[in-house]
């Protein structure tokens, strides 16, 4: 019998940097919380950008990070998952990260069941949260593979600028291999256009190019996240766009995007329960 888990684990992934992965993780998490969902964010990037954006600036002083949890898992020690969780003022939780995670990734290469290390860490939390959202690093290394191995779905943020499609095929092929060999339940939720400047023809051309190339195999979210200075300002204050500038176009866009994500979850849940029957 197939078990339908309460928790939906989403990986926010793209091997290209600067496409809005961290901003999307943070603001999607807060938007889902505002819709009544219990949300945990996981910073799976050694640079710790999500941890910084949420207001924990002195990462080296954080007692327990994701690297510690994954090391505990690799050594078959008790995973002190609850001790690692930080609570943000905007009613979402975080498992933080710092540069220790970079050294941990190197150790993963020789670890037993290395693809499932992160999954083992998060397993005890699946009944505690409605959504666990993983901010992946801008690469397709072992940490990203770990995120894909434990996720139900992937959201791919894409900046609507020149060369946006570069590497997209590689990313999709990686997700396909993970689904075939490691995680058969993994699905691509869709592509989210970020940092969109509707005033330029380039944004329109890039969207047309991607939709023309991948539209038959991938979903494109109707919501587009606009380019705005306020978005960068908000994260520099450790706040989501909803607290920093709640009536902005970006805040409205992330609210709309969260509703799309919820609608997709309902569809997936319906499909999964029908399989159980």
Residue frames relative to the residue before (quaternion, step in Angstrom):
aa qw qx qy qz dx dy dz
X 1.0000 0.0000 0.0000 0.0000 0.00 0.00 0.00
X 0.3764 -0.7238 0.5321 0.2265 3.57 -0.90 0.91
X 0.2812 -0.7718 0.5525 0.1418 3.57 -0.81 1.06
X 0.2514 -0.7611 0.5820 0.1370 3.56 -0.83 1.01
X 0.2763 -0.7881 0.5312 0.1426 3.57 -0.43 1.21
X 0.5582 -0.5953 0.4638 0.3449 3.52 -1.21 0.60
X 0.7475 0.4460 -0.2142 0.4433 3.53 0.91 -0.99
X 0.2203 -0.7308 0.6327 0.1307 3.52 -1.12 0.83
X 0.1388 -0.7954 0.5871 0.0578 3.59 -0.62 1.13
X 0.0725 -0.8094 0.5824 -0.0203 3.55 -0.65 1.20
X 0.2054 -0.7453 0.6224 0.1223 3.55 -0.96 0.95
X 0.2045 -0.7377 0.6313 0.1245 3.56 -0.92 0.97
X 0.1116 0.8541 -0.4820 0.1603 3.57 -0.12 1.29
X 0.2728 0.6823 -0.6617 0.1487 3.48 -1.29 0.71
X 0.4151 -0.7386 0.4673 0.2527 3.60 -0.72 0.99
X 0.5811 0.5458 -0.3795 0.4695 3.57 1.29 -0.16
X 0.3648 -0.7230 0.5419 0.2250 3.57 -1.01 0.78
X 0.7839 0.3860 -0.2420 0.4219 3.55 -1.28 0.26
X 0.5259 0.6496 -0.4067 0.3689 3.57 1.18 0.46
X 0.6230 -0.5852 0.3343 0.3970 3.58 1.26 0.10
X 0.2735 0.7855 -0.5187 0.1979 3.61 1.13 0.46
X 0.7122 0.4666 -0.2680 0.4508 3.56 0.76 -1.07
X 0.6479 0.5119 -0.3118 0.4701 3.58 0.95 -0.88
X 0.6555 0.5063 -0.3047 0.4703 3.57 1.01 -0.82
X 0.6285 0.5361 -0.3385 0.4505 3.59 0.95 -0.84
X 0.6876 0.4942 -0.2745 0.4556 3.56 0.83 -1.05
X 0.7536 0.4151 -0.2344 0.4526 3.57 0.66 -1.08
X 0.6002 0.5241 -0.3630 0.4830 3.59 1.10 -0.54
X 0.6357 0.5379 -0.3266 0.4470 3.58 0.97 -0.83
X 0.6813 0.4705 -0.2877 0.4814 3.57 0.89 -0.91
X 0.6388 0.5318 -0.3277 0.4491 3.59 0.99 -0.82
X 0.6598 0.4917 -0.3044 0.4799 3.60 0.99 -0.79
X 0.6152 0.5401 -0.3373 0.4648 3.57 1.09 -0.72
X 0.6513 0.5149 -0.3075 0.4650 3.58 1.02 -0.80
X 0.6748 0.4544 -0.2814 0.5090 3.57 1.26 -0.42
X 0.6613 -0.5691 0.2783 0.4016 3.55 1.27 0.43
X 0.5401 0.6290 -0.3999 0.3909 3.58 1.24 0.24
X 0.3920 -0.6738 0.5750 0.2484 3.55 -1.18 0.68
X 0.0498 -0.8513 0.5186 -0.0629 3.57 -0.48 1.26
X 0.0892 -0.7501 0.6538 0.0441 3.52 -1.14 0.87
X 0.1783 -0.7610 0.6148 0.1053 3.56 -0.95 0.91
X 0.1644 -0.7792 0.6002 0.0741 3.57 -1.07 0.80
X 0.2465 -0.7637 0.5831 0.1265 3.56 -0.70 1.13
X 0.0129 -0.8309 0.5543 -0.0471 3.59 -0.21 1.30
X 0.5515 0.5676 -0.4006 0.4617 3.55 1.17 0.66
X 0.4632 -0.7065 0.4550 0.2818 3.64 -0.65 1.04
X 0.5900 0.5727 -0.3761 0.4272 3.60 1.14 -0.42
X 0.3166 -0.8062 0.4568 0.2030 3.55 1.26 -0.33
X 0.2246 0.8148 -0.5127 0.1511 3.59 1.09 0.58
X 0.6432 0.5150 -0.3358 0.4564 3.59 0.95 -0.77
X 0.6276 0.5374 -0.3251 0.4601 3.56 0.99 -0.86
X 0.6677 0.4940 -0.2886 0.4763 3.57 0.98 -0.90
X 0.6702 0.5207 -0.2990 0.4362 3.57 0.88 -0.96
X 0.6986 0.4523 -0.2665 0.4862 3.57 1.14 -0.58
X 0.6880 -0.5525 0.2575 0.3939 3.56 1.27 0.29
X 0.5945 0.5258 -0.3872 0.4692 3.60 1.24 0.08
X 0.1084 -0.8650 0.4898 0.0122 3.53 0.16 1.35
X 0.7207 0.3900 -0.2383 0.5213 3.61 1.06 -0.68
X 0.1269 -0.8627 0.4868 0.0523 3.53 0.46 1.27
X 0.6351 0.5506 -0.3343 0.4263 3.58 1.05 -0.69
X 0.6739 0.4854 -0.2927 0.4738 3.58 1.23 -0.32
X 0.4852 0.6441 -0.4479 0.3861 3.60 1.27 0.00
X 0.4778 -0.7272 0.4082 0.2763 3.64 -0.56 1.12
X 0.8091 0.0473 0.0173 0.5855 3.60 0.85 -0.98
X 0.0621 -0.7969 0.6009 0.0001 3.56 -0.80 1.05
X 0.7371 -0.3927 0.2976 0.4624 3.55 -1.31 -0.03
X 0.6040 0.5679 -0.3571 0.4303 3.59 1.04 -0.71
X 0.6470 0.5157 -0.3156 0.4646 3.59 1.00 -0.83
X 0.6591 0.5136 -0.3099 0.4535 3.56 0.93 -0.88
X 0.6885 0.4765 -0.2887 0.4643 3.58 0.89 -0.91
X 0.6164 0.5273 -0.3444 0.4727 3.59 1.10 -0.61
X 0.6188 0.5327 -0.3343 0.4708 3.58 1.06 -0.77
X 0.6519 0.5124 -0.3062 0.4677 3.57 1.00 -0.83
X 0.6656 0.5136 -0.3000 0.4507 3.59 0.91 -0.93
X 0.7329 0.4075 -0.2228 0.4972 3.58 1.10 -0.72
X 0.4412 -0.7181 0.4289 0.3251 3.58 1.34 0.17
X 0.3965 0.6837 -0.5045 0.3477 3.57 1.05 0.79
X 0.6443 -0.4804 0.3969 0.4434 3.56 -1.28 0.18
X 0.3148 -0.7512 0.5524 0.1776 3.56 -0.86 0.98
X 0.2243 -0.8052 0.5411 0.0927 3.57 -0.44 1.26
X 0.0396 -0.8760 0.4807 -0.0018 3.49 0.75 1.16
X 0.6797 0.5104 -0.3070 0.4281 3.58 0.89 -0.88
X 0.6222 0.5476 -0.3380 0.4458 3.59 1.15 -0.58
X 0.6674 0.5228 -0.2951 0.4406 3.59 1.19 -0.45
X 0.6066 0.6107 -0.3488 0.3706 3.58 1.17 -0.52
X 0.1740 -0.7671 0.6135 0.0707 3.53 -0.91 1.06
X 0.2951 -0.7715 0.5448 0.1443 3.57 -1.05 0.80
X 0.2453 -0.7840 0.5600 0.1073 3.56 -0.69 1.15
X 0.6260 -0.5790 0.3809 0.3576 3.57 -1.14 0.67
X 0.6972 0.4748 -0.2741 0.4619 3.59 1.13 -0.58
X 0.5901 -0.6606 0.3219 0.3344 3.53 1.21 0.79
X 0.5796 0.4783 -0.4417 0.4900 3.53 0.95 0.97
X 0.3602 -0.7348 0.5403 0.1958 3.57 -1.21 0.53
X 0.1806 -0.7881 0.5847 0.0666 3.54 -1.27 0.50
X 0.1799 -0.6793 0.6927 0.1625 3.50 -1.26 0.67
X 0.2772 -0.8287 0.4671 0.1351 3.59 -0.31 1.26
X 0.2220 -0.7592 0.5977 0.1304 3.51 -1.36 0.18
X 0.0032 -0.7604 0.6471 0.0545 3.53 -1.36 0.28
X 0.7801 -0.3754 0.2280 0.4456 3.58 -1.28 -0.09
X 0.4882 0.6526 -0.4403 0.3767 3.62 1.20 -0.26
X 0.5964 0.5913 -0.3578 0.4082 3.57 1.14 -0.61
X 0.5841 0.5824 -0.3704 0.4272 3.59 1.14 -0.55
X 0.6687 0.4756 -0.2887 0.4933 3.60 0.96 -0.87
X 0.6204 0.5511 -0.3339 0.4471 3.55 1.08 -0.76
X 0.6218 0.5493 -0.3471 0.4373 3.59 1.01 -0.78
X 0.6328 0.5231 -0.3333 0.4635 3.58 1.01 -0.73
X 0.6547 0.5128 -0.3074 0.4626 3.61 1.04 -0.76
X 0.5777 0.6184 -0.3686 0.3847 3.57 1.14 -0.62
X 0.5568 0.6479 -0.3847 0.3497 3.56 1.10 -0.72
X 0.7814 0.3172 -0.1573 0.5138 3.57 1.00 -0.82
X 0.4826 0.6879 -0.4272 0.3338 3.58 1.25 0.11
X 0.5091 -0.6209 0.5019 0.3214 3.54 -1.20 0.61
X 0.8277 0.0411 -0.0856 0.5531 3.59 -0.94 0.92
X 0.0737 0.8790 -0.4690 0.0448 3.53 1.06 0.83
X 0.6378 0.5500 -0.3354 0.4221 3.60 1.07 -0.65
X 0.7334 0.4457 -0.2214 0.4631 3.59 1.18 -0.53
X 0.3569 0.7686 -0.4771 0.2329 3.59 1.25 0.14
X 0.6874 0.4599 -0.2844 0.4848 3.59 0.86 -0.92
X 0.6118 0.5564 -0.3465 0.4427 3.58 1.02 -0.75
X 0.6484 0.5164 -0.3176 0.4604 3.58 0.96 -0.84
X 0.6415 0.5303 -0.3214 0.4516 3.57 1.06 -0.73
X 0.7537 0.4241 -0.2124 0.4550 3.56 0.88 -0.95
X 0.4602 0.7277 -0.4269 0.2763 3.58 1.19 -0.42
X 0.6875 0.4847 -0.3186 0.4369 3.67 0.81 -0.83
X 0.6863 0.5075 -0.2806 0.4390 3.61 1.19 -0.41
X 0.4849 0.7237 -0.4111 0.2687 3.57 1.22 -0.28
X 0.7025 0.4180 -0.2749 0.5061 3.60 1.16 -0.44
X 0.6126 0.5709 -0.3360 0.4311 3.58 1.30 -0.15
X 0.7880 0.2616 -0.1143 0.5454 3.57 1.12 -0.71
X 0.4614 -0.6482 0.5286 0.2957 3.54 -1.21 0.59
X 0.8001 0.0826 -0.0169 0.5939 3.56 1.06 -0.83
X 0.0665 -0.7286 0.6803 0.0448 3.51 -1.11 0.87
X 0.0703 -0.8216 0.5654 -0.0187 3.57 -0.50 1.23
X 0.1843 -0.8133 0.5494 0.0523 3.55 -0.65 1.18
X 0.2492 -0.7482 0.6013 0.1283 3.55 -0.80 1.10
X 0.2056 -0.8217 0.5243 0.0879 3.59 -0.28 1.28
X 0.5238 -0.6180 0.4829 0.3324 3.55 -1.23 0.50
X 0.5491 -0.6357 0.4255 0.3367 3.62 -1.15 0.48
X 0.5886 0.4870 -0.4263 0.4843 3.54 0.47 1.29
X 0.3835 -0.6962 0.5431 0.2706 3.56 -1.30 0.09
X 0.2728 0.7855 -0.5002 0.2415 3.56 1.05 0.88
X 0.8032 -0.3355 0.2113 0.4446 3.54 -1.35 -0.21
X 0.6248 0.5374 -0.3552 0.4412 3.60 1.03 -0.64
X 0.6633 0.4806 -0.3032 0.4869 3.57 0.98 -0.78
X 0.6139 0.5307 -0.3422 0.4736 3.59 1.04 -0.74
X 0.6281 0.5302 -0.3292 0.4648 3.60 1.03 -0.78
X 0.6502 0.5136 -0.3156 0.4625 3.57 0.98 -0.85
X 0.6756 0.4872 -0.2878 0.4726 3.58 0.94 -0.88
X 0.6327 0.5595 -0.3294 0.4221 3.58 1.09 -0.70
X 0.7631 0.3513 -0.2121 0.4993 3.60 1.08 -0.58
X 0.5791 0.6226 -0.3654 0.3786 3.59 1.26 -0.20
X 0.4380 -0.6393 0.5586 0.2958 3.51 -1.31 0.42
X 0.8204 0.0142 0.0560 0.5689 3.52 1.05 -0.80
X 0.2929 -0.7329 0.5923 0.1621 3.53 -1.37 0.37
X 0.1273 -0.7332 0.6617 0.0917 3.52 -1.12 0.82
X 0.1850 -0.7987 0.5686 0.0671 3.57 -0.81 1.06
X 0.1879 -0.7696 0.5986 0.1187 3.62 -0.42 1.15
X 0.0476 -0.7957 0.6038 -0.0086 3.57 -0.93 0.92
X 0.3339 -0.7335 0.5588 0.1954 3.55 -0.80 1.04
X 0.3795 -0.7481 0.4996 0.2161 3.56 -0.81 1.00
X 0.4292 0.6589 -0.4974 0.3665 3.53 0.49 1.28
X 0.7306 -0.4233 0.3107 0.4366 3.54 -1.33 0.22
X 0.8146 0.1979 -0.2108 0.5027 3.59 -1.05 0.91
X 0.3100 0.7724 -0.5040 0.2307 3.60 1.19 0.34
X 0.6948 0.4830 -0.2746 0.4567 3.58 1.05 -0.76
X 0.5002 0.6684 -0.4277 0.3465 3.57 1.26 -0.32
X 0.8122 0.2181 -0.1881 0.5073 3.56 -0.74 1.05
X 0.4747 0.6937 -0.4400 0.3160 3.59 1.21 -0.23
X 0.6396 0.5261 -0.3271 0.4551 3.58 0.98 -0.83
X 0.6341 0.5307 -0.3254 0.4586 3.58 1.00 -0.82
X 0.6532 0.5124 -0.3102 0.4632 3.58 0.94 -0.88
X 0.6737 0.4891 -0.2994 0.4662 3.58 0.86 -0.94
X 0.6390 0.5188 -0.3263 0.4648 3.60 1.00 -0.76
X 0.6318 0.5232 -0.3297 0.4674 3.59 1.04 -0.75
X 0.6508 0.5059 -0.3125 0.4721 3.57 0.93 -0.88
X 0.6429 0.5268 -0.3148 0.4583 3.58 1.01 -0.82
X 0.6592 0.4993 -0.3091 0.4697 3.60 0.98 -0.82
X 0.6325 0.5173 -0.3328 0.4707 3.58 1.01 -0.79
X 0.6519 0.5102 -0.3160 0.4635 3.58 0.96 -0.82
X 0.6935 0.4874 -0.2793 0.4512 3.58 0.97 -0.85
X 0.8070 0.3316 -0.1384 0.4687 3.58 0.89 -0.93
X 0.8151 0.2850 -0.1083 0.4925 3.60 1.02 -0.76
X 0.8303 0.0600 0.0420 0.5524 3.58 0.76 -1.07
X 0.1891 -0.8384 0.5015 0.0992 3.61 0.11 1.26
X 0.6436 0.5386 -0.3222 0.4381 3.60 1.23 -0.34
X 0.4977 0.6875 -0.4134 0.3298 3.60 1.26 -0.16
X 0.0202 -0.7872 0.6160 -0.0184 3.54 -0.95 0.97
X 0.3893 -0.6563 0.5765 0.2922 3.56 -1.23 0.42
X 0.3455 -0.7509 0.5257 0.2011 3.57 -0.51 1.19
X 0.7013 -0.4336 0.2869 0.4877 3.55 0.91 -0.87
X 0.5047 -0.6168 0.5143 0.3167 3.50 -1.41 0.01
X 0.1661 -0.7834 0.5959 0.0596 3.54 -0.90 1.03
X 0.2982 -0.7446 0.5684 0.1832 3.58 -0.70 1.05
X 0.0639 -0.8070 0.5870 -0.0096 3.57 -0.78 1.09
X 0.8197 0.2341 -0.1782 0.4914 3.54 -1.34 0.33
X 0.2535 0.8055 -0.4898 0.2168 3.53 1.05 0.85
X 0.1166 -0.7600 0.6374 0.0503 3.55 -0.89 1.01
X 0.2632 -0.8226 0.4886 0.1237 3.54 -0.06 1.34
X 0.5777 0.6093 -0.3774 0.3907 3.58 1.23 -0.30
X 0.7134 0.4583 -0.2555 0.4644 3.58 1.16 -0.50
X 0.5214 -0.6246 0.4841 0.3221 3.53 -1.15 0.62
X 0.5732 0.6186 -0.3795 0.3804 3.57 1.13 -0.64
X 0.6367 0.5298 -0.3303 0.4525 3.60 0.93 -0.86
X 0.6713 0.4951 -0.2935 0.4670 3.55 0.95 -0.90
X 0.6536 0.5212 -0.3092 0.4533 3.58 1.01 -0.83
X 0.6533 0.5117 -0.3116 0.4628 3.58 0.99 -0.85
X 0.6478 0.5080 -0.3205 0.4686 3.59 0.94 -0.86
X 0.6499 0.5084 -0.3191 0.4663 3.57 0.96 -0.82
X 0.6457 0.5360 -0.3174 0.4415 3.58 0.95 -0.89
X 0.6972 0.4701 -0.2762 0.4655 3.58 0.84 -0.98
X 0.6711 0.4925 -0.3051 0.4625 3.58 0.92 -0.85
X 0.6378 0.5226 -0.3218 0.4653 3.55 1.08 -0.72
X 0.7215 0.4582 -0.2423 0.4591 3.58 1.03 -0.84
X 0.8278 0.2188 -0.0736 0.5114 3.57 0.95 -0.90
X 0.4198 0.7645 -0.4287 0.2358 3.57 1.26 -0.12
X 0.6584 0.5221 -0.3143 0.4417 3.58 1.12 -0.59
X 0.7648 0.3566 -0.1967 0.4992 3.59 1.14 -0.52
X 0.7796 0.2784 -0.1473 0.5413 3.59 1.19 -0.43
X 0.4347 -0.6588 0.5472 0.2784 3.52 -1.25 0.56
X 0.1851 -0.7396 0.6348 0.1251 3.56 -1.14 0.70
X 0.4269 -0.7001 0.5031 0.2731 3.57 -0.74 1.01
X 0.5169 -0.6434 0.4721 0.3098 3.55 -1.07 0.78
X 0.6555 0.5064 -0.3040 0.4707 3.55 1.09 -0.73
X 0.1035 -0.7538 0.6459 0.0631 3.55 -1.08 0.84
X 0.3367 -0.7452 0.5399 0.1995 3.58 -0.92 0.91
X 0.3239 -0.7910 0.4828 0.1904 3.61 -0.46 1.13
X 0.5383 -0.5897 0.4993 0.3364 3.51 -1.29 0.46
X 0.1844 0.7830 -0.5752 0.1485 3.60 -0.83 0.98
X 0.5187 -0.6460 0.4711 0.3028 3.54 -1.00 0.87
X 0.6051 0.5959 -0.3522 0.3933 3.59 1.03 -0.78
X 0.5913 0.5830 -0.3745 0.4125 3.60 1.09 -0.60
X 0.6814 0.4640 -0.2799 0.4919 3.57 0.90 -0.93
X 0.6272 0.5415 -0.3364 0.4476 3.58 1.02 -0.76
X 0.6442 0.5489 -0.3308 0.4174 3.58 0.94 -0.87
X 0.6994 0.4653 -0.2857 0.4612 3.58 0.86 -0.92
X 0.6101 0.5449 -0.3605 0.4483 3.59 1.13 -0.51
X 0.6897 0.4248 -0.2666 0.5223 3.57 1.31 -0.30
X 0.5179 -0.6602 0.4093 0.3584 3.59 1.26 0.14
X 0.6066 0.5514 -0.3407 0.4604 3.55 1.23 0.48
X 0.4779 -0.6101 0.5339 0.3382 3.53 -1.25 0.44
X 0.6616 -0.4946 0.3764 0.4195 3.54 -1.28 0.22
X 0.5980 0.5914 -0.3561 0.4072 3.60 1.16 -0.54
X 0.6929 0.4241 -0.2659 0.5190 3.58 1.10 -0.63
X 0.7100 0.4868 -0.2655 0.4342 3.56 0.93 -0.94
X 0.7927 -0.0705 0.0886 0.5990 3.59 0.96 -0.85
X 0.1197 -0.8872 0.4417 0.0590 3.52 0.63 1.25
X 0.7323 0.4158 -0.2465 0.4796 3.61 1.09 -0.54
X 0.4166 0.7258 -0.4558 0.3033 3.57 1.26 0.24
X 0.6440 -0.5118 0.4002 0.4040 3.55 -1.30 0.32
X 0.6245 0.5435 -0.3421 0.4444 3.59 1.06 -0.70
X 0.6434 0.5155 -0.3195 0.4672 3.59 0.97 -0.85
X 0.6539 0.5022 -0.3075 0.4750 3.58 0.94 -0.87
X 0.6469 0.5249 -0.3189 0.4520 3.57 1.02 -0.81
X 0.6879 0.4678 -0.2984 0.4679 3.61 0.87 -0.85
X 0.5894 0.5450 -0.3654 0.4713 3.60 1.15 -0.55
X 0.6580 0.4987 -0.2935 0.4819 3.56 0.97 -0.89
X 0.6481 0.5247 -0.3161 0.4525 3.57 0.97 -0.86
X 0.6399 0.5300 -0.3260 0.4510 3.59 0.97 -0.85
X 0.6412 0.5133 -0.3251 0.4687 3.59 1.02 -0.73
X 0.6159 0.5273 -0.3397 0.4766 3.59 1.09 -0.67
X 0.6397 0.5215 -0.3181 0.4665 3.57 1.00 -0.85
X 0.6509 0.5113 -0.3116 0.4666 3.59 0.97 -0.84
X 0.6400 0.5199 -0.3237 0.4641 3.58 0.97 -0.84
X 0.6493 0.5104 -0.3150 0.4677 3.57 1.02 -0.79
X 0.6254 0.5395 -0.3351 0.4533 3.58 1.05 -0.78
X 0.6354 0.5317 -0.3304 0.4521 3.56 0.98 -0.83
X 0.6458 0.5139 -0.3187 0.4661 3.56 1.03 -0.79
X 0.6658 0.5021 -0.3002 0.4632 3.57 0.94 -0.93
X 0.6521 0.5161 -0.3138 0.4581 3.57 0.99 -0.86
X 0.6370 0.5266 -0.3197 0.4634 3.56 1.03 -0.80
X 0.6559 0.5053 -0.3065 0.4696 3.57 0.99 -0.84
X 0.6688 0.5107 -0.3020 0.4479 3.56 0.97 -0.92
X 0.6762 0.4869 -0.3016 0.4634 3.61 0.91 -0.86
X 0.6194 0.5327 -0.3512 0.4574 3.58 1.08 -0.63
X 0.6290 0.5243 -0.3307 0.4692 3.59 1.12 -0.66
X 0.6035 0.5566 -0.3519 0.4495 3.57 1.11 -0.73
X 0.6687 0.4953 -0.2982 0.4676 3.55 0.98 -0.89
